[in-house]
Every structure is written in structure tokens, then in C-alpha cells.
Amino acid sequence: MLSPRPHPSSPHASSVPRRRNGRPQACEPCRGRKVGCDHKLPICSRCKKGKIEHKCVYLVGASKTPLSPTPPRSREHTTTRTTTSTTSSSQPSPDQPATATGTSRTSPRTSAGHLHHHREHASIDARPSESVRYEALGYMGATSFSTDLEEAQRRLMSMPGAEGQVSSVLPPDAPSYSLRDFDPPAAAINVLRNIPDRASSYYMFETYRNIHDAWCRLAARWLLHSLWDTFGEILEGDRSDKSLSVMAKQLCLNTTSVLRENHTDPKEWFKEFSGNNMRWECIGILFAYWSSGLLGLPRETFRGSCKALNNMDRRTALEFYKELVADCANLCWNAGHGNTLLCFLLFKRSLLQSNIGGDGDLRHFRLHGDLVALTTYLGLHTSSAAFGDRSVSVQIRRRLFAGVFNIDKLIAIFTGRPPLLSRRFISESEPLDISDEDLLQVPPQGTPHAGIDSAGWSLGKKILPVSPLRARLMMAYTRDSILEIALRNTLIACEDPLLELKQQATKMYDGFPSVLKYGADDLQNPELDHVQVYTRLHITLEHLHNVFFIERLLSKVQEGVTAELVRISLEIIELSLIPFTNRQLTTGVMCDIDWLLMAYGAPAGGVLCMELLRPAAASSGASGIKKSTMIQSLSMLVGCLNAVPLDAPNYGVSATLKKIIEQVLDRVLDPPAETTGQEFSVQGWETDFLVDAADLFNSDLLDTFDWFRP
């Protein structure tokens, strides 16, 4: 906490507050500019000369917690406010945002004082103390150039008679004047003009139901309420350039201010970026939700689904909204500040590009690189907060990092490219399995471990919005270990680590709550709705996917397809086909069933193809699995791949996959005359396949589609 300067008329105003070393505290303007202060009351001479008397205030840290000698892990900006002009707002409820029309200031954050920084402590009850460390965002860890300077600074401050704080803080990047001082850019006006009408905005938002949301859907719904409560008069009017310019200017001013992200009170956290404090990051996030909602609309009824689409076809509408999301992100980049809102916006933008252009698209990988760069710049990968810290700021950061890390591993596996994040450099804990309502409860209630077990899972025996995200993060760490082995130049001496890794993966999955595991009778269980069934199915597929890759590597070490690999491949294909054959599972759920087939079914199908074409294959292979069973599974896979629409993002990949499986089935069921009744070898084929047989079955782990690459 900070103690404000006594009022000049107060009897206690005769002396300036002192720091812990006994030296007088400089006023905030002088401290922020790193210049000498004469400590005069009520106004110092330098502030009088600069005509900023209203900013001259003396603040001193109330907490004197000594600094830990461990390397810095995370940094967050904190804004010290010299005046408070915000009135109290009503307590938010699950259906009502925390900030309404008359809640915020008329001039958002323009009276904010200078910035200082704080360090996040391991205890959830600890509060930020005055820091003497190098606090420029983006520098962290033991290898940072400032580490030795920080140590010298701490030693200097501990010496008697020290001359005060020696700061090594570099001036932050200046915000873009195009956002702060001039008229809003044309892109800003265009974004606001294309905000859907109130009914369409709610319709598209509610259409989007992603079980792997990396933020907080309840907060996003509050944000949508706040948009119409605050700017409804403008957006429901004629949307003239003049009225939109006023709104754009306010958003620009808010975006240039640094977002405080150290709140423990959900009400204060939400008020930072809602109402009259709304920013371009928020508009971009809402457009990202609306864009994702478009993906949830059925293809056959897309035209005319809502007024805002203006009878656009699916592809045109997605491209249009994607560009609006990009415009919002660019406006935020120009502000010169990074925060979790912008990180989540980039996360959604990257996923949107993958749903439009496919996972192999260069633009998608570039956007993913921007996302990972901002993630590590903000230090989302590292934290000293306690495992049980339930504060909204900590949990939002953990959720966001979980989404980024998980998607990084999916891209690495699916495309064959190396991952951009490694678990070896991560100290952030998994998000706690608590509901959005508990996370945003005002005031926060409960002890750190209320409603959860020692592992962080909910005791409520139900799937919460964060449950699948948490489970997938844990499995992504296993996948990262798999990638480390696969990236070696050789697999020599890898068998024991792989077997140990398989055992750990199985033990981890067994430790998941039973509500997250798919069972054979789940489809007929009347107590489970389709969202729960799909969530269980997806998590189980993720686990089998990890075991599949481990077995695939073991098959290379043991120089032969193992029975376990064939069995797992059959199970993966069976599970990946369920959403195709039971379309009700995807009703109201944001999922790409075409992607499920290619991400999970394709590698498994490749293994079955290799087993069918194995030399000396008879009615059943060495695995004990009948050829007829494998042929039936591959035939069903071909049938589902044939139903992938032309506008699907990975249609070209699925078409190639389908053709190759068909050729393999033709070869097995109707072999050439010269091989009829004879054993045949893959290496001996004279084939008209699109690829060479020598390369066709060279299946590598990193690129799950390498086996059908030309």
C-alpha cells in the first residue's frame, strides 16, 4: 500500500515522509524523472517551476518487506493515482458487468500519476513493496544485463548514509502520438463503424462456445454489456464520422495509458478496461469473439443468419472480421504498451487465421511468433505467485499462458516445425480449477484451497470452463518432453526415457478427475450433455495422441510397428470419427471436426496403412489385429474425409490424405496380378502413387503428415 502525503493544512504536514534508509522521500514527479527534489512543502520548487503543482505528491511504501535474492521473475506496471474521481459501482453479477454508464470518470485515466513498479511475491497474502530493482518491462531472469546492477543497487541501499535510490530504470517507449495527440486514424473509425448492431453482437457472441477458452468468458460477456452501456448512444445512432471520432479518441487515450494488472479485487480489475476506460484491446477481443461465433454458424444457414453479415458468404465474412481484429491489434501495437489483453487478442487472432488459412499458412505462423514474443516479453511464463493464489490477475495470466503453450505444441506436432516455447524455462503454475463466477466474485471469498484439492482440481465433480484448458496444459508439458527426444539427432539410448515418459503420461491421465475422461457409454448416458461428452472425448484424444507419439518413437527404436501402436491407432481413429457420426456433439460448441480428423486420425491412419502393407502380412498382422478391422477403420476415415467441405482451411491436406489411403486400400484389396497370392514388399513396388514409396512411409514424429508428403 502507499501512504499519501498529508494535506498542507494538516498538522502532520511539517515534514516529508522518509524512506527506509532515513532519507527524505522525493515527490512523485521528481522521482519519476530521476531528478533532485528539494523536499519542500506543500510544493517542491521544481514542480512550482514546471507549473505542475497539482502533481506534486509525496508517496512512501508502507510495506518494508526485504527483497528476495532470487532472480526477478515477473514485472507488472502499477499506476499511482493522485486523485480519485471514480464513483462506486454496483457489484457485478454473472449477468451484469462491473462498470456501467455512470460509473467511470469522464476523462479516463488522464489524471493518473507517474508509474512505479512492483514485484510479485510468493505468498498470496504478500503485497507489493517498494522495489529497487531494474523495472523495465521485458528484462527478466538471471541472464538479464541488469542483474548485477540490481545486486549493486541493493547493496548500496543497505549502506548507512546512502544518497538515496540509484535507479537504473530506462525511459519507457513513448506512446504513438498518432493515438495520443492527433485525430484518430481512419482504421479506427472503420472498426467502430463495423461494430455489429446490439442484437447481432449478442447473437454472435452466444453462438461461440469454446471449451478451451484461454481467458474468461464471463468477463467477455461483461465487456459486451459495458460496450453498449457506455457507447450505446453512439453505436445506435447514425454513426457519423464526428460521433465515431469522439469514441475513437477516447479509446485511443485509454490505450496509451498503462494497464494495471496487479489487482486482487475482480471489480477493480474489470474497471481498468471497461466503461469509460475501454480500450482498443477490448474492441479487438469482442471482434475476435464475434469472428469465432461466425465459425459456429452452420454453413448451410450462414447467409442471412444475422443482420450484421449483410448476406455475406462464410469466407467473406471471416476475412472481413479478421481484418477488423487485425486493425485493433495494430492500434494497440502503436500504443507502445504490452498487456494481457493484447496478448489474448493476439491469441485469438492467431487461431482465427488458422481457421481461415490453415495451420500450414505462413501468416498463421508469423502471428503465432508475435504471440509467443509478447508472452515472454510480459513474463507470462514465469511467476513467483503461490500455487493457491486465487487473485484474478494471477489466474488470468495463468489461463492465458496455458492457452499459448498448448497451441504452441499443437502447431509443432501438426506442422513439423520446432516449438517456440520450452517447459524448461517455465515456472508458472497451472491455473486453478475454479469457475468463472468464483474467479470474478466480488468481494473475493474463500481460502486459497476452498473447493479444490491439493492438486488444484475442483471438488465439485463437474467440468468447469477452465478444466479442459488445465488438463491440456499438463498434457502439453508431456508433449514438450516428447519433442525434446524426437528432435535429437539420434534415438540411441532413448528407449528407457520413452518408457518412463509413457508411464508418467499414463499416471497423469489417471490422476485427472473422472468427469474429464471419456467412457464407452458416454454417448448413451442421459446425465451427460453434448458439451460434456465432447470435452471428455477431446481430452482423451489428447492423451492417446501423446501415447501414440511415444509408441511411434519406440517403434523406430525397436525397428518394427508394435502391437500397442496399432491398437492405439485404431482407438484414435474410432474416437476422432465420433464427432462426424454424432453431429449433435458439436451443437453450440466451437470445434473444428475437420481438424480433429487430420490432427488425430491422419497419423493413426498412416500407421495402419504401414501395417497393412507390411511384408508377409496375412489375415492378421504381428500385432494380432485383423486386417479386416484395420480396413474398416480406414474406410470410415476415407468416408469422413470425403465430407470435408471445399472451404475448410486444411482441405488440400485432407484431400491428399484421402487419396493416399484410397490407394493403399486398393493395393491391399485388389493387388496387381503379378503379386496375387504372393507376399509383396513395399520396397519392391512399381507404383503410380503421387509420391515415391521410399518416402511414403518415412513417418517422422514432428511432422505427422510426412508420410504422404511429395
Buried (B, 14 or more C-beta within 10 A) or exposed (E): EBEEBBEEEEEEBEEBBEBEBEBBBBBBBBBBBEEEBEBBBBBBEBBEEBEEEEBBBBBBBEEEBEBEEEBBBBBBBBBBBBEEEBEEBEEBBEEBBBBBBEBBBEEBBEBBBBBBBBBBBBEBEBBBBBBBBBBBBEBBEEEBEBBEBBEEBBEBBEEEEBEBBEBBBEEBEEBBEBBBEEEBBEBBBBBBBBBBBBEBBBBBBBBBBBBBBBBBBBBBBBBBBBBBBBBEEBBEEEBEEEBBBBBBBBBBBBBBBBBBBBBBBBBBBBBBBBBBBBBBBBBBBBBBBBBBBBBBBEEEEBBEBBEBBEEBEBEEBBEBBBBBBBBBBBBBBBBBBBBBBBBBBBBBBBBBBBBBBBBBBEEBBEBBEBBBEBBBBBBBBBBBBBBBBBBBBBBBBBBBBBBBBBBBBBBBBBBBBEBBBBBEEBEBBBBBBBBBEBBBBBEBEEEBBEBBEEEBBBEBEEBBBBBBBBBBBBBBBBBBBBBBBBEEEEBEEBEEBBEEBBEBBBEBBEEBBEBBBBEEEBBEEEEBBBBBBBBBBBBBBBBBBBBBBBBBBBBBBEEEBBBBBBBBBBBBBBBBBBBBEBEEBBEBBBBBBBBBBBBBBBBBBBBBBBBBBBEEBEEEBBBEBEBEEBBEBBEBBBEBBEEBEEEBBBBEBBBBBBBBBBBBBEBBEEEEEEEEEEEBEBEEBEBEBEBEBEEBBEBBBBBBBBBBBE
